[in-house]
């Protein structure tokens, strides 16, 4: 009986110690380290405008439909860009719905950006990402939208192209993936440059 009580005491003590370490000390250490080393990323990679208002996160796309904004990839997340319903269309390559939606998106993209009927359209401009929340568009997609945005804002094309370059993230470690333009960061930079109201006026 004495041995059983001793083992029970040790088991309870170990459980308490591990609970404190794993559920208290370890999470606190990770949180503290993250806040000290990369606070912006640890707090959601939030984007703040010149007035100090939080406009969103560089990790999650938002819908922009006005001509004065660069527009993100199409989204199938919920009703569109819904972070609580992340997901793609789940249409296969033989899906007629997918084919029809892409054709319609291509036509709309060419029209809104003043492109010739047969002009090539960047694939990411007419297809949604797997998450529906991809915050980046390709450099080619941004370049195709630049003239429309410059005209809508009364800015020079050179100014808009400079802002695109400043909002472009390079390849991971310089070799993985492709360069991408962060749409939210770019649109806020446009608002800051033009003194506009902000991405709330979509």
Secondary structure, 3 states (H helix, E strand, C coil): CHHHHHHHHHHHHHHHHHHHHHHHHHHHHHHHHHHHHCHHHHCCCEEECCCCCEEEECCCCCCCCCCCCCCCCCCCCCCCCCHHHCCCCCCCCCCHHHHHHHHHHHHHHHHHCCCCCCCCCCHHHCCCCCCCCCCEEEHHHHHHHHHHHHHHHCCCHHHHHHHHHHCEECCECCCECCCEEEHHHHHHHHHHHHCCCCCCCC
